[in-house]
Amino acid sequence: MRSVAVPVFSGSNELLGAINISTNAARVSMDTLMNRYLPKLLDSAAAIHRAVR
């Protein structure tokens, strides 16, 4: 099992929670997880932050 998570903040920078993705380690390499999926999680967290401002 592999997983990566990022925090999600409100417009006043209070922690709202986190978003994550988990996958089977045999199917997705750590490199793919960090270079393909982590940037998408960060973009999604930023979009949520902007939406709740």
N, CA, C, O and CB atoms as a CASP TS submission, in Angstrom:
PFRMAT TS
TARGET T0000
AUTHOR 0000-0000-0000
METHOD Language model
MODEL 1
PARENT N/A
ATOM      1  N   MET     1       0.850  -1.168   0.000  1.00  0.00           N
ATOM      2  CA  MET     1       0.000   0.000   0.000  1.00  0.00           C
ATOM      3  C   MET     1       0.896   1.231   0.000  1.00  0.00           C
ATOM      4  O   MET     1       1.872   1.306   0.747  1.00  0.00           O
ATOM      5  CB  MET     1      -0.967  -0.002   1.219  1.00  0.00           C
ATOM      6  N   ARG     2       0.553   2.187  -0.842  1.00  0.00           N
ATOM      7  CA  ARG     2       1.210   3.492  -0.860  1.00  0.00           C
ATOM      8  C   ARG     2       0.134   4.555  -0.729  1.00  0.00           C
ATOM      9  O   ARG     2      -0.979   4.404  -1.232  1.00  0.00           O
ATOM     10  CB  ARG     2       2.054   3.698  -2.166  1.00  0.00           C
ATOM     11  N   SER     3       0.487   5.627  -0.047  1.00  0.00           N
ATOM     12  CA  SER     3      -0.471   6.703   0.149  1.00  0.00           C
ATOM     13  C   SER     3       0.274   8.022   0.268  1.00  0.00           C
ATOM     14  O   SER     3       1.398   8.081   0.766  1.00  0.00           O
ATOM     15  CB  SER     3      -1.342   6.450   1.399  1.00  0.00           C
ATOM     16  N   VAL     4      -0.380   9.079  -0.202  1.00  0.00           N
ATOM     17  CA  VAL     4       0.154  10.427  -0.031  1.00  0.00           C
ATOM     18  C   VAL     4      -1.035  11.330   0.283  1.00  0.00           C
ATOM     19  O   VAL     4      -2.124  11.150  -0.264  1.00  0.00           O
ATOM     20  CB  VAL     4       0.944  10.921  -1.318  1.00  0.00           C
ATOM     21  N   ALA     5      -0.815  12.307   1.173  1.00  0.00           N
ATOM     22  CA  ALA     5      -1.889  13.207   1.599  1.00  0.00           C
ATOM     23  C   ALA     5      -1.373  14.633   1.662  1.00  0.00           C
ATOM     24  O   ALA     5      -0.178  14.871   1.836  1.00  0.00           O
ATOM     25  CB  ALA     5      -2.457  12.780   2.971  1.00  0.00           C
ATOM     26  N   VAL     6      -2.295  15.576   1.517  1.00  0.00           N
ATOM     27  CA  VAL     6      -1.961  17.000   1.656  1.00  0.00           C
ATOM     28  C   VAL     6      -3.040  17.670   2.503  1.00  0.00           C
ATOM     29  O   VAL     6      -4.208  17.284   2.448  1.00  0.00           O
ATOM     30  CB  VAL     6      -1.836  17.697   0.251  1.00  0.00           C
ATOM     31  N   PRO     7      -2.648  18.674   3.284  1.00  0.00           N
ATOM     32  CA  PRO     7      -3.630  19.383   4.096  1.00  0.00           C
ATOM     33  C   PRO     7      -4.492  20.309   3.246  1.00  0.00           C
ATOM     34  O   PRO     7      -4.077  20.758   2.177  1.00  0.00           O
ATOM     35  CB  PRO     7      -2.931  20.180   5.191  1.00  0.00           C
ATOM     36  N   VAL     8      -5.688  20.584   3.732  1.00  0.00           N
ATOM     37  CA  VAL     8      -6.602  21.527   3.088  1.00  0.00           C
ATOM     38  C   VAL     8      -6.938  22.605   4.107  1.00  0.00           C
ATOM     39  O   VAL     8      -7.378  22.307   5.217  1.00  0.00           O
ATOM     40  CB  VAL     8      -7.905  20.812   2.562  1.00  0.00           C
ATOM     41  N   PHE     9      -6.726  23.863   3.720  1.00  0.00           N
ATOM     42  CA  PHE     9      -6.929  24.985   4.624  1.00  0.00           C
ATOM     43  C   PHE     9      -8.092  25.862   4.185  1.00  0.00           C
ATOM     44  O   PHE     9      -8.406  25.956   2.998  1.00  0.00           O
ATOM     45  CB  PHE     9      -5.666  25.813   4.719  1.00  0.00           C
ATOM     46  N   SER    10      -8.723  26.500   5.159  1.00  0.00           N
ATOM     47  CA  SER    10      -9.804  27.447   4.892  1.00  0.00           C
ATOM     48  C   SER    10      -9.205  28.757   4.388  1.00  0.00           C
ATOM     49  O   SER    10      -7.986  28.904   4.299  1.00  0.00           O
ATOM     50  CB  SER    10     -10.667  27.686   6.167  1.00  0.00           C
ATOM     51  N   GLY    11     -10.072  29.695   4.065  1.00  0.00           N
ATOM     52  CA  GLY    11      -9.621  31.010   3.623  1.00  0.00           C
ATOM     53  C   GLY    11      -8.861  31.760   4.697  1.00  0.00           C
ATOM     54  O   GLY    11      -8.045  32.631   4.392  1.00  0.00           O
ATOM     55  N   SER    12      -9.122  31.429   5.961  1.00  0.00           N
ATOM     56  CA  SER    12      -8.397  32.067   7.065  1.00  0.00           C
ATOM     57  C   SER    12      -7.236  31.185   7.543  1.00  0.00           C
ATOM     58  O   SER    12      -6.726  31.355   8.650  1.00  0.00           O
ATOM     59  CB  SER    12      -9.357  32.362   8.238  1.00  0.00           C
ATOM     60  N   ASN    13      -6.837  30.254   6.697  1.00  0.00           N
ATOM     61  CA  ASN    13      -5.706  29.354   6.939  1.00  0.00           C
ATOM     62  C   ASN    13      -5.880  28.435   8.144  1.00  0.00           C
ATOM     63  O   ASN    13      -4.898  28.028   8.765  1.00  0.00           O
ATOM     64  CB  ASN    13      -4.468  30.157   7.122  1.00  0.00           C
ATOM     65  N   GLU    14      -7.125  28.110   8.474  1.00  0.00           N
ATOM     66  CA  GLU    14      -7.381  27.085   9.481  1.00  0.00           C
ATOM     67  C   GLU    14      -7.431  25.738   8.772  1.00  0.00           C
ATOM     68  O   GLU    14      -7.944  25.623   7.660  1.00  0.00           O
ATOM     69  CB  GLU    14      -8.713  27.366  10.264  1.00  0.00           C
ATOM     70  N   LEU    15      -6.896  24.738   9.427  1.00  0.00           N
ATOM     71  CA  LEU    15      -6.898  23.401   8.842  1.00  0.00           C
ATOM     72  C   LEU    15      -8.325  22.864   8.778  1.00  0.00           C
ATOM     73  O   LEU    15      -9.007  22.765   9.798  1.00  0.00           O
ATOM     74  CB  LEU    15      -5.995  22.445   9.655  1.00  0.00           C
ATOM     75  N   LEU    16      -8.769  22.519   7.569  1.00  0.00           N
ATOM     76  CA  LEU    16     -10.090  21.927   7.387  1.00  0.00           C
ATOM     77  C   LEU    16     -10.023  20.408   7.437  1.00  0.00           C
ATOM     78  O   LEU    16     -10.938  19.750   7.932  1.00  0.00           O
ATOM     79  CB  LEU    16     -10.699  22.381   6.065  1.00  0.00           C
ATOM     80  N   GLY    17      -8.941  19.864   6.924  1.00  0.00           N
ATOM     81  CA  GLY    17      -8.788  18.417   6.840  1.00  0.00           C
ATOM     82  C   GLY    17      -7.678  18.098   5.860  1.00  0.00           C
ATOM     83  O   GLY    17      -6.739  18.875   5.686  1.00  0.00           O
ATOM     84  N   ALA    18      -7.799  16.955   5.228  1.00  0.00           N
ATOM     85  CA  ALA    18      -6.787  16.536   4.269  1.00  0.00           C
ATOM     86  C   ALA    18      -7.449  15.748   3.150  1.00  0.00           C
ATOM     87  O   ALA    18      -8.540  15.201   3.309  1.00  0.00           O
ATOM     88  CB  ALA    18      -5.686  15.694   4.956  1.00  0.00           C
ATOM     89  N   ILE    19      -6.770  15.704   2.028  1.00  0.00           N
ATOM     90  CA  ILE    19      -7.183  14.821   0.934  1.00  0.00           C
ATOM     91  C   ILE    19      -6.016  13.887   0.654  1.00  0.00           C
ATOM     92  O   ILE    19      -4.854  14.261   0.811  1.00  0.00           O
ATOM     93  CB  ILE    19      -7.597  15.636  -0.361  1.00  0.00           C
ATOM     94  N   ASN    20      -6.336  12.674   0.241  1.00  0.00           N
ATOM     95  CA  ASN    20      -5.263  11.713  -0.017  1.00  0.00           C
ATOM     96  C   ASN    20      -5.596  10.810  -1.174  1.00  0.00           C
ATOM     97  O   ASN    20      -6.716  10.792  -1.686  1.00  0.00           O
ATOM     98  CB  ASN    20      -4.985  10.882   1.213  1.00  0.00           C
ATOM     99  N   ILE    21      -4.596  10.065  -1.567  1.00  0.00           N
ATOM    100  CA  ILE    21      -4.780   9.001  -2.542  1.00  0.00           C
ATOM    101  C   ILE    21      -3.980   7.812  -2.047  1.00  0.00           C
ATOM    102  O   ILE    21      -2.856   7.958  -1.567  1.00  0.00           O
ATOM    103  CB  ILE    21      -4.334   9.441  -3.987  1.00  0.00           C
ATOM    104  N   SER    22      -4.567   6.645  -2.166  1.00  0.00           N
ATOM    105  CA  SER    22      -3.907   5.399  -1.778  1.00  0.00           C
ATOM    106  C   SER    22      -3.942   4.456  -2.958  1.00  0.00           C
ATOM    107  O   SER    22      -4.878   4.479  -3.757  1.00  0.00           O
ATOM    108  CB  SER    22      -4.584   4.756  -0.532  1.00  0.00           C
ATOM    109  N   THR    23      -2.930   3.634  -3.066  1.00  0.00           N
ATOM    110  CA  THR    23      -2.856   2.701  -4.181  1.00  0.00           C
ATOM    111  C   THR    23      -2.086   1.452  -3.775  1.00  0.00           C
ATOM    112  O   THR    23      -1.423   1.421  -2.738  1.00  0.00           O
ATOM    113  CB  THR    23      -2.198   3.363  -5.399  1.00  0.00           C
ATOM    114  N   ASN    24      -2.184   0.461  -4.584  1.00  0.00           N
ATOM    115  CA  ASN    24      -1.444  -0.776  -4.388  1.00  0.00           C
ATOM    116  C   ASN    24       0.005  -0.537  -4.820  1.00  0.00           C
ATOM    117  O   ASN    24       0.252  -0.069  -5.931  1.00  0.00           O
ATOM    118  CB  ASN    24      -2.092  -1.958  -5.190  1.00  0.00           C
ATOM    119  N   ALA    25       0.947  -0.854  -3.960  1.00  0.00           N
ATOM    120  CA  ALA    25       2.361  -0.617  -4.251  1.00  0.00           C
ATOM    121  C   ALA    25       2.844  -1.413  -5.459  1.00  0.00           C
ATOM    122  O   ALA    25       3.805  -1.011  -6.114  1.00  0.00           O
ATOM    123  CB  ALA    25       3.206  -0.965  -3.040  1.00  0.00           C
ATOM    124  N   ALA    26       2.202  -2.520  -5.760  1.00  0.00           N
ATOM    125  CA  ALA    26       2.596  -3.321  -6.919  1.00  0.00           C
ATOM    126  C   ALA    26       2.147  -2.685  -8.232  1.00  0.00           C
ATOM    127  O   ALA    26       2.663  -3.031  -9.294  1.00  0.00           O
ATOM    128  CB  ALA    26       2.021  -4.725  -6.804  1.00  0.00           C
ATOM    129  N   ARG    27       1.195  -1.761  -8.168  1.00  0.00           N
ATOM    130  CA  ARG    27       0.659  -1.159  -9.390  1.00  0.00           C
ATOM    131  C   ARG    27       1.209   0.232  -9.677  1.00  0.00           C
ATOM    132  O   ARG    27       1.300   0.626 -10.840  1.00  0.00           O
ATOM    133  CB  ARG    27      -0.833  -1.088  -9.302  1.00  0.00           C
ATOM    134  N   VAL    28       1.582   0.993  -8.633  1.00  0.00           N
ATOM    135  CA  VAL    28       2.018   2.379  -8.811  1.00  0.00           C
ATOM    136  C   VAL    28       3.331   2.572  -8.047  1.00  0.00           C
ATOM    137  O   VAL    28       3.406   2.332  -6.842  1.00  0.00           O
ATOM    138  CB  VAL    28       0.920   3.393  -8.314  1.00  0.00           C
ATOM    139  N   SER    29       4.352   3.005  -8.769  1.00  0.00           N
ATOM    140  CA  SER    29       5.652   3.230  -8.135  1.00  0.00           C
ATOM    141  C   SER    29       5.618   4.485  -7.262  1.00  0.00           C
ATOM    142  O   SER    29       4.753   5.346  -7.426  1.00  0.00           O
ATOM    143  CB  SER    29       6.759   3.353  -9.203  1.00  0.00           C
ATOM    144  N   MET    30       6.556   4.572  -6.349  1.00  0.00           N
ATOM    145  CA  MET    30       6.668   5.757  -5.498  1.00  0.00           C
ATOM    146  C   MET    30       6.956   6.981  -6.360  1.00  0.00           C
ATOM    147  O   MET    30       6.445   8.067  -6.088  1.00  0.00           O
ATOM    148  CB  MET    30       7.778   5.570  -4.429  1.00  0.00           C
ATOM    149  N   ASP    31       7.762   6.812  -7.387  1.00  0.00           N
ATOM    150  CA  ASP    31       8.069   7.910  -8.302  1.00  0.00           C
ATOM    151  C   ASP    31       6.802   8.433  -8.981  1.00  0.00           C
ATOM    152  O   ASP    31       6.600   9.644  -9.070  1.00  0.00           O
ATOM    153  CB  ASP    31       9.085   7.454  -9.359  1.00  0.00           C
ATOM    154  N   THR    32       5.966   7.540  -9.451  1.00  0.00           N
ATOM    155  CA  THR    32       4.704   7.941 -10.081  1.00  0.00           C
ATOM    156  C   THR    32       3.793   8.623  -9.075  1.00  0.00           C
ATOM    157  O   THR    32       3.168   9.637  -9.384  1.00  0.00           O
ATOM    158  CB  THR    32       3.994   6.726 -10.692  1.00  0.00           C
ATOM    159  N   LEU    33       3.720   8.073  -7.887  1.00  0.00           N
ATOM    160  CA  LEU    33       2.875   8.661  -6.851  1.00  0.00           C
ATOM    161  C   LEU    33       3.307  10.094  -6.553  1.00  0.00           C
ATOM    162  O   LEU    33       2.467  10.990  -6.466  1.00  0.00           O
ATOM    163  CB  LEU    33       2.924   7.813  -5.570  1.00  0.00           C
ATOM    164  N   MET    34       4.595  10.311  -6.399  1.00  0.00           N
ATOM    165  CA  MET    34       5.104  11.633  -6.023  1.00  0.00           C
ATOM    166  C   MET    34       5.121  12.620  -7.194  1.00  0.00           C
ATOM    167  O   MET    34       4.895  13.814  -6.996  1.00  0.00           O
ATOM    168  CB  MET    34       6.501  11.499  -5.456  1.00  0.00           C
ATOM    169  N   ASN    35       5.385  12.138  -8.401  1.00  0.00           N
ATOM    170  CA  ASN    35       5.530  13.043  -9.544  1.00  0.00           C
ATOM    171  C   ASN    35       4.270  13.240 -10.370  1.00  0.00           C
ATOM    172  O   ASN    35       4.144  14.248 -11.066  1.00  0.00           O
ATOM    173  CB  ASN    35       6.599  12.541 -10.429  1.00  0.00           C
ATOM    174  N   ARG    36       3.342  12.305 -10.308  1.00  0.00           N
ATOM    175  CA  ARG    36       2.106  12.441 -11.072  1.00  0.00           C
ATOM    176  C   ARG    36       0.921  12.799 -10.180  1.00  0.00           C
ATOM    177  O   ARG    36       0.143  13.696 -10.505  1.00  0.00           O
ATOM    178  CB  ARG    36       1.815  11.154 -11.824  1.00  0.00           C
ATOM    179  N   TYR    37       0.785  12.102  -9.066  1.00  0.00           N
ATOM    180  CA  TYR    37      -0.404  12.270  -8.238  1.00  0.00           C
ATOM    181  C   TYR    37      -0.274  13.360  -7.177  1.00  0.00           C
ATOM    182  O   TYR    37      -1.247  14.066  -6.913  1.00  0.00           O
ATOM    183  CB  TYR    37      -0.728  10.979  -7.572  1.00  0.00           C
ATOM    184  N   LEU    38       0.888  13.517  -6.569  1.00  0.00           N
ATOM    185  CA  LEU    38       1.053  14.564  -5.562  1.00  0.00           C
ATOM    186  C   LEU    38       0.776  15.959  -6.123  1.00  0.00           C
ATOM    187  O   LEU    38       0.081  16.735  -5.467  1.00  0.00           O
ATOM    188  CB  LEU    38       2.457  14.514  -4.991  1.00  0.00           C
ATOM    189  N   PRO    39       1.288  16.315  -7.307  1.00  0.00           N
ATOM    190  CA  PRO    39       0.958  17.644  -7.839  1.00  0.00           C
ATOM    191  C   PRO    39      -0.548  17.845  -8.040  1.00  0.00           C
ATOM    192  O   PRO    39      -1.053  18.949  -7.836  1.00  0.00           O
ATOM    193  CB  PRO    39       1.678  17.862  -9.159  1.00  0.00           C
ATOM    194  N   LYS    40      -1.255  16.811  -8.429  1.00  0.00           N
ATOM    195  CA  LYS    40      -2.713  16.922  -8.601  1.00  0.00           C
ATOM    196  C   LYS    40      -3.401  17.125  -7.257  1.00  0.00           C
ATOM    197  O   LYS    40      -4.357  17.894  -7.158  1.00  0.00           O
ATOM    198  CB  LYS    40      -3.276  15.665  -9.298  1.00  0.00           C
ATOM    199  N   LEU    41      -2.922  16.441  -6.224  1.00  0.00           N
ATOM    200  CA  LEU    41      -3.476  16.646  -4.889  1.00  0.00           C
ATOM    201  C   LEU    41      -3.229  18.072  -4.418  1.00  0.00           C
ATOM    202  O   LEU    41      -4.128  18.711  -3.871  1.00  0.00           O
ATOM    203  CB  LEU    41      -2.871  15.648  -3.894  1.00  0.00           C
ATOM    204  N   LEU    42      -2.021  18.574  -4.628  1.00  0.00           N
ATOM    205  CA  LEU    42      -1.694  19.943  -4.229  1.00  0.00           C
ATOM    206  C   LEU    42      -2.563  20.951  -4.975  1.00  0.00           C
ATOM    207  O   LEU    42      -3.041  21.918  -4.382  1.00  0.00           O
ATOM    208  CB  LEU    42      -0.208  20.235  -4.485  1.00  0.00           C
ATOM    209  N   ASP    43      -2.768  20.731  -6.272  1.00  0.00           N
ATOM    210  CA  ASP    43      -3.637  21.614  -7.061  1.00  0.00           C
ATOM    211  C   ASP    43      -5.068  21.566  -6.535  1.00  0.00           C
ATOM    212  O   ASP    43      -5.730  22.599  -6.442  1.00  0.00           O
ATOM    213  CB  ASP    43      -3.606  21.217  -8.555  1.00  0.00           C
ATOM    214  N   SER    44      -5.543  20.381  -6.193  1.00  0.00           N
ATOM    215  CA  SER    44      -6.905  20.236  -5.675  1.00  0.00           C
ATOM    216  C   SER    44      -7.047  20.923  -4.320  1.00  0.00           C
ATOM    217  O   SER    44      -8.055  21.583  -4.066  1.00  0.00           O
ATOM    218  CB  SER    44      -7.278  18.749  -5.557  1.00  0.00           C
ATOM    219  N   ALA    45      -6.059  20.778  -3.456  1.00  0.00           N
ATOM    220  CA  ALA    45      -6.095  21.445  -2.150  1.00  0.00           C
ATOM    221  C   ALA    45      -6.111  22.960  -2.320  1.00  0.00           C
ATOM    222  O   ALA    45      -6.813  23.661  -1.591  1.00  0.00           O
ATOM    223  CB  ALA    45      -4.888  21.020  -1.290  1.00  0.00           C
ATOM    224  N   ALA    46      -5.342  23.464  -3.276  1.00  0.00           N
ATOM    225  CA  ALA    46      -5.315  24.910  -3.535  1.00  0.00           C
ATOM    226  C   ALA    46      -6.670  25.373  -4.077  1.00  0.00           C
ATOM    227  O   ALA    46      -7.139  26.456  -3.725  1.00  0.00           O
ATOM    228  CB  ALA    46      -4.179  25.267  -4.538  1.00  0.00           C
ATOM    229  N   ALA    47      -7.297  24.566  -4.927  1.00  0.00           N
ATOM    230  CA  ALA    47      -8.606  24.928  -5.478  1.00  0.00           C
ATOM    231  C   ALA    47      -9.667  24.968  -4.366  1.00  0.00           C
ATOM    232  O   ALA    47     -10.513  25.862  -4.346  1.00  0.00           O
ATOM    233  CB  ALA    47      -9.024  23.925  -6.586  1.00  0.00           C
ATOM    234  N   ILE    48      -9.619  24.009  -3.453  1.00  0.00           N
ATOM    235  CA  ILE    48     -10.551  24.015  -2.331  1.00  0.00           C
ATOM    236  C   ILE    48     -10.315  25.253  -1.478  1.00  0.00           C
ATOM    237  O   ILE    48     -11.269  25.917  -1.074  1.00  0.00           O
ATOM    238  CB  ILE    48     -10.401  22.732  -1.482  1.00  0.00           C
ATOM    239  N   HIS    49      -9.066  25.567  -1.203  1.00  0.00           N
ATOM    240  CA  HIS    49      -8.721  26.754  -0.418  1.00  0.00           C
ATOM    241  C   HIS    49      -9.295  28.013  -1.058  1.00  0.00           C
ATOM    242  O   HIS    49      -9.862  28.859  -0.367  1.00  0.00           O
ATOM    243  CB  HIS    49      -7.196  26.883  -0.277  1.00  0.00           C
ATOM    244  N   ARG    50      -9.150  28.138  -2.369  1.00  0.00           N
ATOM    245  CA  ARG    50      -9.693  29.322  -3.073  1.00  0.00           C
ATOM    246  C   ARG    50     -11.220  29.327  -3.019  1.00  0.00           C
ATOM    247  O   ARG    50     -11.823  30.393  -2.897  1.00  0.00           O
ATOM    248  CB  ARG    50      -9.214  29.348  -4.554  1.00  0.00           C
ATOM    249  N   ALA    51     -11.847  28.172  -3.105  1.00  0.00           N
ATOM    250  CA  ALA    51     -13.307  28.097  -3.149  1.00  0.00           C
ATOM    251  C   ALA    51     -13.948  28.446  -1.811  1.00  0.00           C
ATOM    252  O   ALA    51     -15.080  28.931  -1.779  1.00  0.00           O
ATOM    253  CB  ALA    51     -13.740  26.711  -3.572  1.00  0.00           C
ATOM    254  N   VAL    52     -13.247  28.210  -0.713  1.00  0.00           N
ATOM    255  CA  VAL    52     -13.850  28.464   0.599  1.00  0.00           C
ATOM    256  C   VAL    52     -13.431  29.824   1.173  1.00  0.00           C
ATOM    257  O   VAL    52     -13.726  30.125   2.330  1.00  0.00           O
ATOM    258  CB  VAL    52     -13.465  27.350   1.574  1.00  0.00           C
ATOM    259  N   ARG    53     -12.759  30.626   0.385  1.00  0.00           N
ATOM    260  CA  ARG    53     -12.332  31.954   0.853  1.00  0.00           C
ATOM    261  C   ARG    53     -13.482  32.846   1.110  1.00  0.00           C
ATOM    262  O   ARG    53     -13.294  33.996   1.508  1.00  0.00           O
ATOM    263  CB  ARG    53     -11.424  32.603  -0.131  1.00  0.00           C
TER
END
